[in-house]
């Protein structure tokens, strides 16, 4: 859990430094860069999942697989 939080914080800092170093002529480039950066991070995570044979679990998690939920868990938090 701590590794995940540290990784998210580090990648956010990297994105902020990239945004601060680039001089923009148009503010629409910031969302485009964030989509590109997010795709790069997603491909790294997918490669890791493929190498560790957990690709199906990761895809279910990203798509919001709710097959493990039961009626009891949904009704009572």
N, C-alpha and C positions, 0 to 999 in steps of 0.2 A: 504494500500500500504506500509506504513512504517512497519507494522507488518510482511509483507511478506519479505521485504528486511532484516529486523532484523533476521527473522527465517532462511533465506538462509545463512546469514553471520554466525549465530551461528552454524548451522549444518556443514558448511564448516570448521569452527574452530574445531569442534568435530572430523571431519574426519582427519584433519591435525594432531591433537594430537594423534589420534589412530595410524596413519602412523608413526609418530615420535617415539612412545613408542615401537613399534614392531621392533625387529631386523630381517631383511630379509636375508635369504640365497640365495634367487632368486628374481630378480626384477619383475618377472612375477606375483608375489603375489599381487602387488599393484593394477593392474587392476581387479584382482579377488575380492579383498577386496572392491574396489569401486563399483563393480557390486552388491555385497552382501549388502553393505550399501545403495545403491540406491534402492534396492528391499525392504529393511526394511522401508525406508522413503515412498516409493510408497504404501506399504501395510497400513501404518498409514494414509496416505491421503485417500486411498480407504475406510478404515473403517470409517473415518470422513464423507466422502461423503455418505456412506451407512446409517449411523445414522441420517443424516440430509436430507435424501431422495433427494440427488442431484447426485446420481451415474451416471445416464444416461447423465446428462450435463457434468460431469467430463470426462467420457469416450469419448464423442464427442469432447471435448476440447483437450484431449490427442491424439486422432487419427487425429486431424486436420479437423474437420467437417466444410465444407465451404458452407453449405446450406443457411446460412444467408447472403451470399454475393450476391450482384446484379451486373449486368453488369456495371452500373454506378460507383459503388465503386471499381470495379476491374480496370477500365480504368483510372479513375481520382483519384489520391491518396488524 
